[in-house]
Amino acid sequence: MLAEVEAVVAAADPRFWLFLERARDWLFWHGSQEPARVEDGDTVPSLAVKALLADGRVRERAVDVLAASSSLAAVPVLVLRAADWVPQVRDKAREAIAGLLAADPDGAVLSTAAPMALALAGRLDGRWLADVVADRLAADPAGPIVDRLLGSSDIKLRRMAHQVLLDAGKFSLEQAVRIALTDRDVVIRSRCAERASRLAVDASAAPTMRRLVASRTPTVRVEALIALDCLDDVESLRAVLSDSSALVRGTARFYLRRRGVTEFADVHRRLIEADAVTPGAVAGLAEVGTGADAELLLPLLSHARARVRVETLRALIKLSAPVEAATLLDLIENDPSLAVTRQAAEAILHRGTAIDPDRLLGLLAPTRRAQTRVAAWQLLTSRDGAWCLAVNVMLLDDPDEAMAHRARAGLVAAMRQQLYVKPAGQAKDILAAHIAKADDVLPPGEVRLLYFITGIVRTPSPTADASRPRWRSAFRSRPGRTSPR
């Protein structure tokens, strides 16, 4: 059991130790009131706790004993004490760590100490070990220590290890490209791509940079474009004008403009006309096209790919192209994609198009798909304050709990934002028919506020709890009280 505890302690997150150190006063007042002492039979976990206590003499003695231990569980605590505010404790801990690192051929001690070293780097006396870790990495870039740190599960440690090796120029072009294409962390991928870009320019390795253009990370593709521009590979710049990322598209246009290329819209139009449309081609046309491109874009609302339909709706909004409300409503009602339904609703809201409320109320029916109902709710509640209150009240007891919750939250927010909304017409009829639901759903204070805002005369709800007192009747039933002015 002790071995298992030590293994857990050795692998603990640095935040665990920092929190435990801050809790030392709690440990004192809720533990034994006798002064802590370091005993000969103390285990490593016990010594680790005593090395966190407020008494500097106890910490110093604990560091002395931990320094002679061969357990990796002692390493994080020694690192913590190497940034101690007491010089005697700090110097002994640093001496112990230096001895452990000197006899660390496989990097086990360094990889255990490095996460804590990074966590303490911001302290007044905490930078020492972080610099030691960086020096060891730069001195032996191909040894087992590097392999341990580059493959660590601690993301900060992995980033630091890669950055040290990048700054020291230890990665070759092929290594940097491989990491930029395969590493699981986007920051590491981007940093290695930047290094690879510089090396590729020096080596005139345009084909290698074309491999980076296929990366799944936009920042990596941008670094590749920087190198390709320096290497005068204009065709590769043209090839990414319809990239899925706006950052990549904009970078390619920037470099091509400097070379006199400006007819970017034609590139996107040719792709769409040749039935080679991609989401990036549509988005690119929205960035450089005109309102006249609406005729080319409208047929794409029935494209097989949902992403193309979404980008088409965004492009039509951006280009201020005319789109019939019936077309957008048809997408809300029938399109199988949630993203398309949301974007169609956004297009209607953006244009301020007047939609027949009866059509939207029909889309609110419980038999409709959830995404259709949410879009209809969004469009109805955005009409005006009265409609917002009416629709939310109507849905307070909706069989779909998610929709009912959305209605309750929307109703409360509407009441707090806009008071004295006097409903009229259809909104008033809906409120009058459903406002009694609020008695069973909302707190009494919010129910009173709802009636006050709408000006509707309150009548007892047939479904309300009979034992629950009404605020008016409860007030008037008190002896000797009169009605307020």
C-alpha positions in Angstrom: 0.0 0.0 0.0 2.9 2.4 0.8 4.4 1.8 -2.6 1.1 2.6 -4.3 0.8 5.8 -2.2 4.3 6.9 -3.2 3.5 6.2 -6.9 0.4 8.5 -6.7 2.4 11.2 -4.8 5.2 11.1 -7.3 2.7 11.6 -10.2 0.5 14.2 -8.5 -0.3 17.4 -10.3 1.8 20.4 -9.1 -1.5 22.2 -8.2 -2.1 19.5 -5.5 1.2 20.4 -3.8 0.6 24.2 -4.0 -2.9 23.8 -2.6 -1.6 21.5 0.2 1.0 24.1 1.1 -1.6 26.8 1.4 -3.6 24.5 3.7 -0.8 24.0 6.2 -2.6 26.3 8.8 -5.7 24.2 8.4 -3.5 21.0 8.9 -2.2 22.5 12.1 -5.4 23.6 13.7 -7.4 20.5 12.7 -4.7 18.1 13.6 -2.7 17.4 16.7 -1.9 20.5 18.8 1.5 19.1 19.7 4.4 20.5 17.7 5.3 18.4 14.7 8.5 16.4 14.8 10.3 14.5 12.1 10.7 10.9 13.4 13.1 8.2 12.3 10.3 6.0 11.2 8.4 8.6 9.1 7.4 7.4 5.6 8.0 9.5 2.5 4.3 10.7 2.4 4.5 11.6 6.0 7.7 13.6 5.5 6.1 15.2 2.5 3.3 16.6 4.6 5.8 17.8 7.3 7.9 19.5 4.7 4.9 21.8 4.0 4.3 22.9 7.6 4.8 26.5 8.8 7.7 25.7 11.2 10.9 26.2 9.2 12.9 23.9 11.4 10.5 21.0 10.7 10.7 21.7 7.0 14.5 21.7 7.2 14.6 18.4 9.0 12.1 16.9 6.6 14.2 18.0 3.6 17.3 16.4 5.2 15.5 13.0 5.5 13.9 13.3 2.0 17.2 14.0 0.4 18.4 10.6 1.5 15.4 8.8 0.0 15.5 6.9 -3.2 11.7 7.3 -3.8 10.5 9.6 -6.7 7.7 10.7 -4.3 10.3 12.9 -2.5 11.2 14.8 -5.7 8.2 17.1 -6.0 8.4 18.2 -2.4 12.1 18.8 -2.6 11.5 21.0 -5.7 8.8 22.9 -3.8 11.3 23.5 -0.9 13.9 24.6 -3.4 11.8 27.8 -3.7 11.4 28.1 0.0 11.5 31.6 1.6 14.0 30.4 4.3 17.5 30.2 2.9 18.6 27.3 5.0 15.7 25.1 3.8 16.0 26.4 0.2 19.8 25.7 0.0 19.5 22.2 1.4 16.7 21.3 -1.0 18.6 22.6 -4.0 21.7 20.7 -3.0 19.6 17.5 -2.7 18.0 18.0 -6.1 21.4 18.7 -7.8 22.7 15.4 -6.3 19.6 13.5 -7.6 19.9 15.0 -11.1 23.6 14.1 -11.3 22.7 10.5 -10.8 19.7 10.5 -13.2 20.8 8.8 -16.4 17.3 7.9 -17.7 15.7 11.2 -16.8 13.2 9.8 -14.3 14.1 12.4 -11.6 14.1 15.3 -14.1 10.7 14.4 -15.7 9.2 14.1 -12.1 10.7 17.4 -11.0 10.0 19.4 -14.2 6.2 19.9 -13.8 6.7 21.4 -10.4 9.7 23.4 -11.6 7.4 25.1 -14.2 4.7 25.7 -11.7 7.1 27.5 -9.4 8.9 29.5 -12.2 7.0 32.6 -11.3 8.1 32.7 -7.7 10.8 35.0 -6.4 13.2 32.0 -5.8 11.5 29.6 -8.1 13.2 30.1 -11.5 16.3 28.1 -10.6 15.1 24.6 -11.4 13.2 25.7 -14.6 16.5 27.0 -16.0 18.2 23.7 -15.0 15.6 21.7 -16.9 16.0 23.9 -20.0 19.8 23.6 -19.8 19.6 19.8 -19.5 17.3 19.6 -22.5 19.5 21.8 -24.7 22.6 19.9 -23.7 21.3 16.5 -24.6 18.7 16.8 -27.3 18.7 13.2 -28.4 18.8 11.4 -25.0 16.2 9.6 -22.9 15.5 12.8 -21.0 14.2 14.5 -24.1 12.1 11.5 -25.0 10.5 11.5 -21.6 9.7 15.2 -21.6 8.5 15.4 -25.2 6.1 12.5 -24.5 5.0 13.8 -21.1 1.3 14.0 -20.2 1.8 17.4 -18.8 1.0 19.8 -21.6 2.9 22.8 -20.1 6.0 20.6 -19.8 5.7 19.3 -23.4 5.4 22.9 -24.7 8.4 24.0 -22.7 10.5 21.1 -23.9 9.6 21.7 -27.6 10.2 25.4 -27.2 13.7 24.9 -25.6 14.7 22.6 -28.5 13.3 24.9 -31.1 15.1 27.9 -29.6 18.3 25.8 -29.5 17.8 24.8 -33.2 17.8 21.1 -32.4 14.9 20.2 -34.7 15.7 19.4 -38.3 13.3 20.4 -41.1 11.8 16.9 -41.3 11.4 16.7 -37.6 9.7 20.0 -37.4 7.3 19.1 -40.2 6.5 15.8 -38.7 5.6 17.3 -35.3 3.6 20.1 -37.0 1.5 17.5 -38.8 1.0 15.0 -36.0 1.3 16.5 -32.6 -1.9 16.5 -30.5 -1.4 20.1 -29.2 -2.2 23.0 -31.4 0.4 25.3 -29.8 3.2 22.8 -30.4 2.1 22.3 -34.0 2.1 26.0 -34.7 5.5 26.6 -33.1 7.1 23.7 -35.0 5.4 24.9 -38.3 7.0 28.3 -37.8 10.4 26.7 -37.3 9.8 24.5 -40.4 8.9 27.5 -42.5 12.2 29.2 -41.7 14.2 26.1 -42.4 12.3 25.5 -45.7 13.1 29.0 -47.0 16.8 28.5 -46.2 16.8 25.1 -47.9 14.4 26.1 -50.8 12.2 23.2 -49.9 8.9 24.2 -51.4 7.6 20.6 -51.7 8.0 20.1 -48.0 5.9 23.2 -47.3 3.2 21.9 -49.6 2.9 19.0 -47.2 2.2 21.5 -44.4 -0.6 23.1 -46.5 -2.5 19.8 -46.0 -2.4 20.2 -42.2 -5.7 20.3 -40.2 -4.5 23.4 -38.3 -5.1 26.8 -39.9 -2.1 28.4 -38.2 0.2 25.7 -39.6 -1.2 26.2 -43.1 -0.5 30.0 -42.7 3.1 29.3 -41.8 3.4 27.2 -44.9 2.0 30.0 -47.0 4.6 32.4 -45.6 7.4 30.1 -46.7 5.8 29.4 -50.1 5.5 33.1 -50.7 9.2 33.5 -50.0 9.9 30.7 -52.4 7.8 32.3 -55.2 5.3 29.3 -55.3 2.4 31.3 -56.7 0.4 28.3 -57.8 0.3 26.9 -54.2 -1.0 30.3 -53.0 -3.8 30.2 -55.6 -4.7 26.7 -54.6 -5.7 27.7 -51.1 -7.9 30.7 -52.0 -10.9 28.4 -51.3 -9.5 27.0 -48.0 -12.0 26.2 -45.3 -10.3 28.8 -43.0 -10.8 32.5 -43.4 -7.3 33.1 -41.9 -5.7 31.0 -44.6 -7.8 32.6 -47.4 -7.0 36.1 -46.3 -3.3 35.3 -46.0 -3.2 33.9 -49.6 -5.0 36.9 -50.9 -2.6 39.2 -49.1 0.4 37.6 -50.8 -1.2 37.3 -54.2 -2.2 41.0 -54.2 1.4 42.0 -53.8 2.1 40.0 -57.0 -0.7 41.8 -58.9 -3.4 39.1 -58.6 -6.7 40.6 -57.7 -9.5 38.6 -59.5 -10.2 36.4 -56.5 -14.0 36.3 -57.0 -13.6 34.7 -60.4 -11.8 31.8 -58.8 -14.7 31.0 -56.5 -17.3 31.6 -59.2 -15.6 29.1 -61.5 -15.5 26.4 -58.8 -19.2 26.9 -58.1 -20.2 26.9 -61.8 -18.1 23.8 -62.4 -20.0 21.9 -59.7 -16.7 21.7 -57.7 -18.2 23.8 -54.8 -16.7 23.6 -51.3 -17.7 25.4 -48.2 -14.5 27.4 -48.5 -15.4 28.5 -52.1 -18.7 29.8 -50.9 -17.2 31.6 -47.9 -14.5 33.0 -50.1 -17.0 34.4 -52.6 -18.9 36.0 -49.7 -15.6 37.8 -48.7 -14.8 39.2 -52.2 -18.1 38.9 -54.2 -21.0 41.3 -54.8 -24.7 41.2 -54.5 -25.0 40.0 -58.1 -23.6 36.6 -57.0 -26.8 35.8 -55.3 -28.1 34.2 -58.5 -25.2 31.8 -58.4 -25.5 31.1 -54.7 -29.3 30.5 -54.3 -29.3 27.0 -56.0 -26.7 25.9 -53.4 -29.4 26.1 -50.7 -30.4 22.6 -51.8 -26.8 21.3 -52.0 -26.2 17.8 -50.6 -23.6 19.0 -48.1 -25.0 20.7 -45.0 -21.8 22.7 -44.6 -22.3 24.2 -48.1 -25.9 25.2 -47.3 -24.7 26.9 -44.1 -22.0 28.8 -45.8 -24.4 29.8 -48.6 -26.8 31.3 -46.0 -24.0 33.2 -44.4 -22.8 34.4 -47.8 -26.3 35.6 -48.7 -26.5 37.6 -45.5 -23.0 39.1 -46.0 -23.7 40.1 -49.6 -27.2 41.5 -48.6 -28.7 39.3 -51.3 -32.5 39.1 -51.5 -33.9 35.8 -50.4 -37.6 35.0 -50.1 -38.8 34.4 -46.6 -40.7 31.3 -47.8 -37.3 29.7 -48.8 -35.8 30.3 -45.4 -38.9 29.0 -43.6 -38.8 25.9 -45.7 -35.2 25.3 -44.5 -36.3 25.8 -40.9 -39.2 23.4 -41.3 -37.6 20.6 -43.5 -33.8 20.8 -43.5 -32.3 17.8 -41.6 -29.3 19.8 -40.4 -29.4 21.6 -37.1 -26.7 24.1 -38.3 -28.8 25.0 -41.4 -31.9 25.5 -39.3 -30.1 27.8 -37.0 -28.5 29.8 -39.8 -31.8 30.1 -41.6 -33.4 31.6 -38.5 -30.3 33.9 -38.2 -30.9 35.0 -41.8 -34.5 36.0 -41.0 -33.5 37.8 -37.9 -30.7 39.6 -39.7 -33.1 40.9 -42.4 -35.9 41.7 -40.1 -38.3 39.9 -42.4 -41.9 40.0 -41.3 -43.2 36.4 -41.0 -46.8 35.4 -40.5 -47.0 34.6 -36.8 -49.6 31.8 -37.5 -47.0 30.0 -39.6 -44.4 30.2 -36.8 -47.0 29.1 -34.2 -47.6 26.1 -36.3 -43.8 25.3 -36.2 -44.0 25.4 -32.4 -46.3 22.3 -32.3 -44.9 19.5 -30.1 -44.9 17.2 -33.1 -42.2 19.3 -34.8 -38.5 18.6 -34.6 -36.7 20.2 -31.6 -34.5 22.3 -33.9 -37.5 23.6 -35.8 -39.4 24.5 -32.6 -36.4 26.3 -31.2 -36.0 28.4 -34.4 -39.7 29.2 -34.4 -39.5 30.2 -30.7 -36.5 32.4 -31.5 -38.3 34.2 -34.3 -41.5 34.7 -32.3 -39.9 36.0 -29.2 -37.8 38.5 -31.2 -40.9 40.2 -32.7 -41.5 42.5 -29.7 -41.9 42.5 -25.9 -45.5 41.4 -25.9 -44.9 38.4 -28.2 -41.9 37.5 -26.1 -44.0 37.3 -23.0 -46.9 35.5 -24.8 -44.8 32.8 -26.4 -42.8 32.0 -23.3 -45.9 31.9 -21.1 -47.5 29.5 -23.7 -44.6 27.1 -23.4 -44.2 27.1 -19.6 -45.7 23.6 -19.3 -44.4 22.3 -22.6 -43.9 18.5 -22.7 -40.3 18.9 -23.8 -38.5 19.8 -20.7 -35.7 21.6 -22.6 -38.2 23.8 -24.3 -40.1 24.5 -21.1 -36.8 25.5 -19.4 -35.9 27.8 -22.3 -39.4 29.4 -22.0 -39.1 29.9 -18.2 -35.6 31.5 -18.5 -36.8 33.7 -21.4 -39.8 34.8 -19.6 -37.9 35.8 -16.5 -35.3 37.7 -18.5 -38.0 39.5 -20.5 -39.8 40.6 -17.3 -36.6 42.0 -15.9 -35.6 43.9 -19.1 -38.8 45.5 -20.3 -41.6 46.5 -18.0 -45.1 47.9 -18.7 -45.7 45.9 -21.9 -49.3 46.2 -22.7 -50.1 43.4 -25.1 -52.7 43.8 -27.9 -54.1 41.7 -30.7 -53.0 38.1 -31.1 -50.3 38.3 -28.4 -52.8 39.5 -25.9 -55.1 36.6 -26.7 -52.3 34.1 -26.3 -51.3 35.6 -23.0 -54.9 35.6 -21.7 -55.3 31.9 -22.7 -52.1 30.7 -21.1 -51.1 33.1 -18.3 -52.7 30.9 -15.6 -49.9 28.4 -16.2 -47.6 30.8 -14.4 -49.3 30.1 -11.1 -48.0 26.5 -11.1 -44.6 27.2 -12.5 -43.2 30.5 -11.4 -42.5 31.8 -7.8 -45.3 34.0 -6.4 -43.2 37.2 -6.8 -42.6 36.6 -10.5 -46.3 35.7 -11.0 -47.4 39.0 -9.5 -44.9 40.9 -11.7 -46.1 39.1 -14.8 -49.7 40.1 -14.2 -48.6 43.7 -13.3 -46.6 44.0 -16.5 -49.3 42.7 -18.8 -52.2 44.4 -17.1 -54.2 41.2 -17.2 -56.7 40.8 -14.4 -55.8 37.8 -12.3 -58.3 35.0 -11.9 -57.9 31.8 -9.8 -56.3 29.0 -11.8 -58.3 25.8 -11.8 -55.1 23.8 -11.7 -53.4 25.8 -9.0 -52.8 24.3 -5.5 -55.9 25.3 -3.4 -53.7 25.4 -0.3 -51.5 28.1 -1.7 -52.7 31.6 -0.6 -53.3 34.3 -3.2 -51.3 37.4 -2.5 -54.4 39.7 -2.9 -56.7 37.6 -0.7 -54.0 36.9 1.8 -53.3 40.6 2.2 -57.0 41.7 2.5 -57.9 38.9 4.9 -55.8 40.3 7.7 -58.0 42.1 10.3 -57.7 45.8 10.5 -55.9 46.2 7.1 -57.2 48.3 4.3 -56.4 48.1 0.6 -53.3 50.0 -0.5 -53.7 53.3 -2.3 
